[in-house]
Amino acid sequence: MFEGKQQIESVLTALAEQLEVRGVMHCEMVVCGGAALNILGYVSRVTEDVDVVAFVDKKSDGSITLVKATKPMNPAVEDAATRVQKDFDLTDNWLNPGPASVMDLGLPDGLMDRVETRTYGKNLTIHFLSRYDQIHFKLYAVVDRDRGDVHYGDLLALKPIAEELEKAARWSMTHDISEGYRKVLKDFLKEIGYKDVADKL
């Protein structure tokens, strides 16, 4: 359980140190969710984990490939995360690929051009999803869930405008093309005051 930005950053710095001990000189990942929102200052709340969407494979020519995060992760990363979990009394799954399935049907266009990047220690680079892309992820997560869900609060905290919600909604509909999802999505948008967006879908 993380109490806020300072603790999350302390844990990520410790992860970098444990990776270095295990000979990992460079580790680069894309992170979303509550940890990212805390780090970037969009929310200040307790969160249980760090959600890894992908690892970044950087080529010698500077190009990058996003590799979907899976469980288990790279053995060195798993081992380092386990050591940090014990040192900070975290949950077993504090570093996890929970949201990585969104990669199966595609990330929002240009996502890596918008990330906000932080470096921890000498070897850990984390690309936190931008506010714009978090709106996409949060809208998709909240649509068919209880309105008390943490994703709902996060989405409202991001203060999306109509244009952002329309783009996020259209992206989410590529992940679930069912008419049932579309109906729930439109109902939700109307509920939060965006009937004009719902009517365009």
KAWOSUL-V562648 format. One record per backbone hydrogen bond with DSSP energy under -0.5 kcal/mol. NH is the residue of the N-H (numbers start at 0). CO is the residue of the C=O. If there is no record, write none. Layout:
# KAWOSUL-V562648
nh | co
NH | CO
NH | CO
This chain:
# KAWOSUL-V562648
nh | co
1 | 46
7 | 3
8 | 4
9 | 5
10 | 6
11 | 7
12 | 8
13 | 9
14 | 10
15 | 11
16 | 12
17 | 13
18 | 14
19 | 15
20 | 16
21 | 17
22 | 19
23 | 18
24 | 22
26 | 122
28 | 124
29 | 53
30 | 126
31 | 50
35 | 31
36 | 32
37 | 33
38 | 34
39 | 35
40 | 37
41 | 36
42 | 36
46 | 1
49 | 93
50 | 31
50 | 48
51 | 49
51 | 95
52 | 29
52 | 50
53 | 29
54 | 66
55 | 27
56 | 54
56 | 64
57 | 55
58 | 56
58 | 62
61 | 58
64 | 56
66 | 54
66 | 64
67 | 65
68 | 52
77 | 73
78 | 74
79 | 75
80 | 76
81 | 77
82 | 78
83 | 79
84 | 80
85 | 81
86 | 82
87 | 83
88 | 84
89 | 84
93 | 90
95 | 49
95 | 93
99 | 96
101 | 98
102 | 99
103 | 100
104 | 101
105 | 102
110 | 107
112 | 109
113 | 109
113 | 110
114 | 110
115 | 127
116 | 114
117 | 125
119 | 123
122 | 119
123 | 119
124 | 26
124 | 122
125 | 117
126 | 28
127 | 115
127 | 125
128 | 30
133 | 129
134 | 130
135 | 131
136 | 132
137 | 133
138 | 134
139 | 135
140 | 136
141 | 137
142 | 138
144 | 141
148 | 145
151 | 148
152 | 148
153 | 149
154 | 150
155 | 151
156 | 152
157 | 153
158 | 155
159 | 154
164 | 160
165 | 161
166 | 162
167 | 163
168 | 164
169 | 165
170 | 166
171 | 167
172 | 168
173 | 169
173 | 170
174 | 170
174 | 171
175 | 171
181 | 177
182 | 178
183 | 179
184 | 180
185 | 181
186 | 182
187 | 183
188 | 184
189 | 185
190 | 186
191 | 187
192 | 189
193 | 188
197 | 193
198 | 194
199 | 196
200 | 196
200 | 197
